[in-house]
């Protein structure tokens, strides 16, 4: 019995000695053997979100390559650092490598010379003209289209002590990184560039262009682009461009009163004035739109009444919201309530786009699409197709449109809008073919700086008025007048569009 115990003890001692010897060998030797039982050390070269495609199918994201150097903590890699980096950067990298693990270092470009020990890999990056419409920081497209669908890593084997195995250059792991999965959006890259160039001097504001036939967004520009606010989807004091909505209501209800403007009008206890208290004399609806006569539209709102106005506004979608994508919801406007409009003063303000009213440039552009489409209102759209991992496209389904204004109403309103440009406040928007149409606005915001009120200035129009294809809204914050600030931008845009 004692001999058996002695033999067992001796065997255990020998095994313990062997294990200790092996551990000592691993610790003090520089020769490591690869083994599938060892753990791994991973570096992420890139992650991939769903790809965004322009209207024509070209990539708007994941359309460029950037490069990273994978540098391992060994003398051979360190010897090549000077080929890629300044001495200061070499020193920083060398210090970081003392931790004993490989690192990724971004490169400005792909090296044009051969590297023997440092490996260089590419990953996707994006170069586009979408600005904040696409950015996660502004809750743009990339915030809504889903989590990352792919990644590209480099995997290194490490031993039981967490050290890299000698000679291991890493293995690339590609998890769905080259997938075409994503979404085709309605933005036209060429039209987006046209608008960017036209709005180059716009310091603060936005421009949106939509296709009148299907109400899809063709271009959307945010100024300054560094802001985290997508301004076309944000609400602003709208002012006189809203007179187009009031005019649509009047034409639809066969109301075209004449009114003599003396520069101001008193309703109940309130006095409302035209700009600079200018007396426009006798005005009908066409002339009042062209001259942007506030007094006429105050009187018109009182004539139409709150119920007729609110019905038109509601039919046109101003009291609704637009869902651009799953959970990406835009509140089209903020309206005074019917109870608010019981007040003659509030109804008067509503008649020329002031008071408790605020509207997104996007909604104003959607309204113009309805007018240009001869009263047929479509659901506005930004996303056109889903694209799966097999590069198969499925069209995004939108609800059927509906007729909300008569053909004759829209035809008449378009002619009036053209008259605004040829003979009224919108002359600076007149295109060379004289087919521009729209409405100016200089909207009071109720915000002041050093006793001066900030103004939002607008031009909202269509082109060409006799066969509308494009709806365009230009809005400037802290502007002077719609005619001065926004009309020239509109004109520049449509001069380019007429040749596209």
C-alpha positions in Angstrom: 0.0 0.0 0.0 2.8 2.4 0.9 4.6 1.6 -2.4 1.5 2.6 -4.3 1.2 5.9 -2.4 4.9 6.6 -3.1 4.5 5.8 -6.8 1.5 8.1 -7.1 3.3 10.9 -5.3 6.3 10.5 -7.5 4.2 10.7 -10.6 2.4 13.8 -9.5 5.8 15.5 -8.7 7.1 14.7 -12.1 4.0 16.1 -13.8 4.2 19.2 -11.7 7.9 19.6 -12.6 7.1 19.2 -16.3 4.3 21.8 -16.2 6.5 24.3 -14.4 9.3 23.7 -16.9 6.9 24.4 -19.8 5.6 27.6 -18.2 9.2 28.7 -17.6 10.0 28.0 -21.2 7.0 30.1 -22.4 7.9 33.0 -20.1 11.6 33.2 -21.0 11.6 32.1 -24.6 10.8 34.2 -27.7 9.7 31.2 -29.7 5.9 30.7 -29.6 3.9 28.0 -31.3 0.5 28.7 -32.8 -2.3 26.7 -31.3 -6.0 26.8 -31.8 -6.5 26.6 -28.0 -4.9 30.1 -27.6 -7.1 33.2 -27.2 -7.2 35.9 -29.8 -6.6 39.7 -30.0 -8.8 41.6 -32.4 -8.5 45.0 -34.0 -11.5 46.6 -35.8 -10.6 47.9 -39.2 -14.1 49.1 -40.0 -17.8 48.7 -39.3 -20.4 49.1 -42.0 -23.9 50.5 -41.8 -26.4 50.0 -44.5 -25.3 51.9 -47.7 -27.2 55.0 -48.8 -27.6 55.3 -52.6 -28.4 58.4 -54.6 -31.5 58.5 -56.9 -29.4 57.2 -59.9 -28.1 54.2 -57.9 -24.6 55.6 -57.2 -23.3 55.2 -53.7 -23.6 58.2 -51.4 -21.9 56.3 -48.5 -19.2 53.7 -48.4 -18.0 55.1 -51.7 -14.4 55.9 -50.8 -11.6 53.9 -49.2 -9.4 54.9 -46.3 -6.3 53.1 -45.2 -4.8 52.0 -42.0 -1.4 50.5 -41.1 -1.3 47.5 -38.9 1.9 47.8 -36.8 3.0 44.9 -34.7 5.4 45.3 -31.7 8.5 44.0 -33.3 11.8 45.5 -34.5 11.1 44.9 -38.2 7.8 46.8 -38.2 9.4 49.6 -36.1 12.2 49.9 -38.6 9.7 50.8 -41.3 7.8 53.5 -39.4 10.0 56.3 -40.8 8.7 55.5 -44.3 5.2 56.5 -43.3 5.4 58.9 -40.4 7.3 61.9 -39.0 9.9 61.3 -36.3 7.5 62.7 -33.7 4.8 60.3 -34.7 7.3 57.4 -34.9 8.2 58.1 -31.3 4.6 58.2 -30.2 3.8 54.9 -32.0 6.9 53.2 -30.6 5.8 54.2 -27.1 2.4 52.8 -27.7 3.8 49.5 -29.0 5.6 49.0 -25.6 2.2 47.6 -24.4 3.0 44.5 -26.5 0.0 44.6 -28.8 -0.4 45.6 -32.5 -2.1 48.9 -33.3 -3.9 50.5 -36.1 -2.7 53.8 -37.4 -4.7 55.8 -40.0 -2.9 56.8 -43.2 -3.6 59.9 -45.3 -3.4 57.8 -48.4 -2.4 54.4 -49.7 1.5 54.1 -49.7 3.0 54.3 -53.1 6.0 52.2 -52.0 6.6 48.7 -50.9 6.4 47.8 -47.2 7.9 44.5 -46.2 6.7 44.2 -42.6 3.9 46.7 -42.0 0.6 45.6 -43.5 -1.9 48.2 -44.9 -5.6 47.5 -45.2 -8.6 49.5 -46.5 -12.0 50.2 -45.1 -15.0 52.1 -46.4 -15.6 55.8 -45.8 -18.1 58.3 -47.3 -17.7 61.4 -49.4 -21.0 63.0 -50.4 -22.9 66.3 -50.7 -25.7 65.3 -48.3 -24.4 67.1 -45.2 -26.6 66.9 -42.2 -29.4 65.1 -44.0 -27.2 62.0 -43.8 -25.4 62.5 -40.5 -26.1 60.7 -37.3 -25.2 63.8 -35.3 -28.3 65.7 -36.7 -30.6 62.7 -36.5 -30.3 62.3 -40.2 -30.6 59.2 -42.5 -27.9 57.2 -40.7 -29.8 57.5 -37.4 -32.8 55.6 -38.7 -31.7 53.0 -41.3 -30.5 50.5 -38.7 -27.5 49.2 -36.9 -24.2 48.1 -38.4 -24.6 45.2 -40.8 -21.0 44.3 -41.3 -17.4 44.6 -39.9 -13.9 44.0 -40.9 -11.4 42.9 -38.3 -7.8 41.6 -38.0 -7.3 38.8 -35.6 -4.1 37.9 -33.9 -3.4 34.7 -31.8 -2.0 35.1 -28.3 -0.5 32.6 -25.9 -1.6 31.7 -22.4 0.2 34.8 -21.1 -1.6 37.1 -23.5 1.4 37.6 -25.7 1.4 37.7 -29.5 2.7 34.6 -31.2 5.9 35.2 -33.0 5.5 35.6 -36.8 1.7 36.0 -36.7 0.8 38.8 -39.1 -2.9 38.5 -38.3 -5.9 37.1 -40.2 -8.5 39.3 -41.8 -12.1 38.6 -40.7 -14.7 39.9 -43.1 -18.2 39.7 -41.6 -20.7 40.9 -44.3 -18.4 43.9 -44.9 -18.9 44.0 -48.6 -22.7 43.7 -48.5 -24.6 46.0 -50.9 -27.5 46.2 -48.4 -29.0 49.6 -48.0 -31.5 52.1 -49.3 -31.9 54.2 -52.5 -33.0 57.7 -51.6 -34.7 60.3 -53.8 -31.8 62.9 -53.7 -30.5 63.7 -57.1 -26.7 64.2 -56.8 -26.6 66.6 -59.7 -29.5 68.8 -58.5 -28.0 68.7 -55.0 -24.8 70.2 -56.4 -26.8 72.8 -58.3 -28.5 73.9 -55.1 -25.3 73.9 -53.1 -23.6 76.2 -55.6 -26.6 78.5 -55.8 -26.8 78.8 -52.0 -23.1 79.2 -51.5 -23.6 82.7 -50.1 -26.5 81.7 -47.9 -25.2 82.1 -44.3 -28.1 80.6 -42.3 -31.1 78.9 -43.7 -32.0 76.2 -46.1 -33.2 75.2 -49.6 -35.3 72.2 -50.6 -36.3 71.1 -54.1 -39.0 68.5 -54.7 -40.3 66.6 -57.7 -43.8 67.9 -58.3 -45.2 64.6 -59.8 -44.4 62.3 -56.9 -43.4 64.7 -54.1 -40.0 63.2 -53.7 -37.1 65.3 -52.3 -34.6 66.0 -55.0 -32.2 68.3 -53.1 -31.9 69.5 -49.5 -29.3 72.0 -48.4 -28.7 73.2 -44.8 -26.8 76.3 -43.9 -24.5 76.4 -42.1 -24.0 72.6 -42.6 -22.2 72.3 -39.3 -25.5 72.9 -37.4 -27.1 69.8 -35.9 -30.5 71.0 -37.1 -32.0 69.8 -40.4 -33.7 73.1 -41.1 -36.0 72.1 -43.9 -37.7 69.7 -41.4 -37.8 72.4 -38.7 -40.6 74.9 -38.2 -40.3 78.6 -38.8 -42.4 81.8 -38.9 -43.6 81.6 -42.5 -45.2 85.0 -43.2 -46.5 85.9 -46.6 -45.7 82.6 -48.5 -48.7 81.3 -46.5 -50.9 83.7 -48.5 -50.7 81.1 -51.3 -52.6 78.7 -49.0 -55.2 81.4 -48.2 -55.4 82.2 -51.9 -56.0 78.5 -52.7 -58.9 78.5 -50.3 -60.4 81.6 -51.8 -60.2 80.3 -55.4 -61.5 76.9 -54.4 -64.5 78.6 -52.7 -65.0 81.1 -55.6 -64.1 84.1 -53.5 -62.3 87.0 -55.2 -63.3 90.2 -53.4 -62.0 93.6 -54.2 -60.6 95.6 -51.4 -59.1 99.1 -51.1 -55.9 99.1 -49.1 -55.0 102.3 -47.3 -51.9 100.9 -45.7 -53.6 99.5 -42.6 -56.8 97.8 -41.4 -58.5 97.7 -38.0 -60.1 94.5 -36.9 -61.7 94.6 -33.5 -59.1 96.3 -31.3 -56.1 95.5 -33.5 -54.6 97.4 -36.4 -52.7 95.5 -39.1 -50.5 97.2 -41.6 -48.8 96.5 -44.9 -45.0 96.7 -45.0 -44.0 100.3 -44.4 -47.7 101.1 -44.2 -47.8 101.3 -48.0 -51.3 101.9 -49.4 -51.9 99.5 -52.3 -55.2 101.1 -53.3 -57.8 98.8 -55.0 -56.7 95.2 -55.0 -58.2 91.9 -56.3 -56.7 88.5 -55.3 -54.2 88.4 -58.2 -52.9 92.0 -57.5 -52.9 91.4 -53.7 -50.6 88.4 -54.1 -48.3 90.2 -56.4 -48.0 93.2 -54.1 -48.1 91.0 -50.9 -50.9 93.2 -49.5 -51.4 92.3 -45.8 -54.5 94.3 -45.5 -56.2 92.5 -48.4 -55.5 89.1 -46.8 -56.7 90.2 -43.4 -60.0 91.2 -45.0 -60.0 87.9 -47.1 -59.5 85.8 -44.0 -62.4 87.5 -42.3 -64.5 86.9 -45.5 -63.6 83.2 -45.8 -63.9 82.5 -42.1 -62.1 80.0 -39.9 -63.9 76.9 -41.0 -63.2 77.2 -44.7 -59.6 78.2 -44.0 -59.0 75.4 -41.6 -60.5 72.8 -44.0 -58.2 73.9 -46.8 -55.2 73.9 -44.5 -56.1 70.4 -43.2 -56.7 69.0 -46.6 -53.3 70.2 -47.7 -51.6 68.4 -44.8 -50.6 71.3 -42.6 -52.1 69.8 -39.5 -50.5 66.4 -40.2 -47.1 64.8 -39.8 -44.9 63.1 -42.4 -43.1 59.8 -41.6 -40.0 59.8 -43.8 -38.9 56.5 -42.4 -39.8 54.2 -39.5 -40.0 56.5 -36.5 -38.6 59.4 -38.4 -41.5 61.7 -38.1 -41.7 65.4 -39.1 -44.4 67.7 -37.6 -45.4 69.6 -40.7 -46.5 72.8 -38.9 -48.0 74.3 -35.7 -51.4 75.8 -36.3 -53.7 78.0 -34.2 -56.6 75.9 -32.9 -60.2 76.5 -34.1 -60.8 78.1 -30.7 -57.9 80.4 -31.3 -59.3 81.4 -34.7 -62.5 82.5 -33.0 -60.5 85.6 -32.2 -60.8 88.0 -35.1 -57.3 89.2 -34.4 -55.8 85.7 -34.5 -57.8 84.9 -37.7 -56.4 88.1 -39.2 -52.8 87.1 -38.4 -53.5 83.6 -39.9 -54.6 85.3 -43.1 -51.1 86.6 -43.8 -49.0 83.8 -42.2 -48.3 85.3 -38.8 -49.5 84.7 -35.2 -49.4 81.2 -33.8 -48.5 79.7 -37.1 -45.1 78.0 -37.9 -44.4 75.8 -40.9 -41.5 73.7 -42.1 -40.0 74.6 -45.5 -40.5 70.9 -46.3 -44.3 71.3 -45.8 -44.4 74.5 -47.9 -42.6 72.6 -50.6 -45.0 69.7 -50.3 -47.9 72.2 -50.7 -46.4 73.5 -53.9 -46.1 70.0 -55.2 -49.9 69.6 -54.7 -50.6 72.9 -56.5 -48.2 72.0 -59.3 -49.7 68.5 -59.6 -53.1 70.1 -60.3 -54.5 69.4 -56.8 -53.3 65.8 -56.5 -51.6 65.4 -53.1 -48.9 62.6 -52.8 -47.2 61.5 -49.6 -43.8 63.2 -49.6 -40.9 60.7 -50.0 -37.2 60.4 -49.3 -36.7 56.6 -49.5 -37.3 54.9 -52.8 -36.0 51.3 -52.6 -34.8 48.8 -50.1 -31.7 46.8 -51.3 -31.0 43.5 -49.7 -27.8 41.5 -49.3 -28.2 39.9 -52.8 -28.4 43.4 -54.4 -32.2 43.0 -55.0 -34.3 46.1 -54.9 -37.8 46.4 -53.4 -39.7 49.6 -53.9 -40.8 51.4 -50.8 -44.6 51.5 -50.8 -46.4 54.8 -50.2 -50.1 55.4 -49.8 -52.1 56.4 -52.9 -52.5 60.1 -53.4 -55.7 62.0 -53.3 -57.2 65.1 -55.0 -57.6 67.9 -52.5 -57.8 71.0 -54.8 -59.6 71.3 -58.2 -57.6 71.5 -61.5 -59.0 75.0 -62.1 -58.0 76.3 -58.7 -54.4 75.2 -59.2 -54.2 76.5 -62.8 -55.4 79.9 -61.6 -53.1 80.0 -58.6 -50.1 79.1 -60.8 -50.9 81.9 -63.1 -51.2 84.3 -60.2 -47.8 83.0 -58.8 -46.2 83.7 -62.2 -47.7 87.2 -62.0 -46.0 87.7 -58.6 -42.7 87.1 -60.4 -43.3 89.1 -63.6 -45.1 92.1 -62.0 -44.8 91.9 -58.3 -42.5 91.4 -55.3 -40.8 88.3 -56.9 -39.2 90.0 -59.9 -35.7 88.9 -58.7 -36.8 85.3 -59.2 -37.7 85.8 -62.9 -36.0 83.2 -65.1 -34.8 83.9 -68.6 -37.9 82.1 -70.1 -40.2 84.0 -67.7 -41.7 80.8 -66.4 -40.8 81.2 -62.7 -43.7 81.4 -60.3 -43.9 81.8 -56.6 -44.3 84.1 -53.6 -42.0 86.1 -51.3 -42.2 86.5 -47.6 -40.5 88.6 -44.9 -41.7 86.9 -41.7 -41.6 88.5 -38.2 -40.2 86.0 -35.7 -40.9 87.8 -32.4 -37.2 87.5 -31.6 -35.1 90.6 -31.1 -31.4 91.6 -30.9 -30.6 95.1 -29.8 -34.2 96.2 -30.4 -34.1 94.8 -34.0 -36.4 92.0 -34.8 -35.0 88.9 -36.5 -36.8 88.1 -39.8 -37.2 84.9 -41.7 -37.2 85.6 -45.4 -38.6 83.2 -48.0 -39.3 82.5 -51.6 -41.5 79.5 -52.3 -42.1 78.7 -56.0 -42.5 76.3 -58.8 -40.9 75.9 -62.3 -42.1 76.1 -65.0 -45.4 77.4 -64.0 -47.2 76.2 -67.2 -46.0 72.6 -66.8 -44.6 72.3 -63.3 -41.8 69.9 -62.6 -40.0 71.4 -59.6 -41.1 72.9 -56.3 -38.4 75.0 -54.7 -38.4 76.7 -51.2 -35.6 79.0 -50.1 -35.5 80.3 -46.6 -33.0 82.6 -44.9 -32.8 83.2 -41.2 -32.0 86.8 -40.0 -32.7 88.1 -43.5 -33.8 91.4 -44.9 -36.4 90.6 -47.5 -37.5 87.6 -49.5 -37.0 89.5 -52.7 -33.4 90.4 -51.9 -32.3 87.2 -50.0 -34.1 84.3 -51.6 -35.3 85.2 -55.1 -31.8 85.3 -56.7 -31.1 81.8 -55.3 -34.3 80.5 -56.7 -33.6 82.1 -60.1 -30.0 80.6 -60.2 -31.4 77.1 -59.4 -34.1 77.1 -62.1 -31.8 78.5 -64.7 -29.7 75.3 -64.2 -32.8 73.0 -64.0 -34.2 74.2 -67.3 -31.2 72.6 -69.0 -31.2 69.3 -67.1 
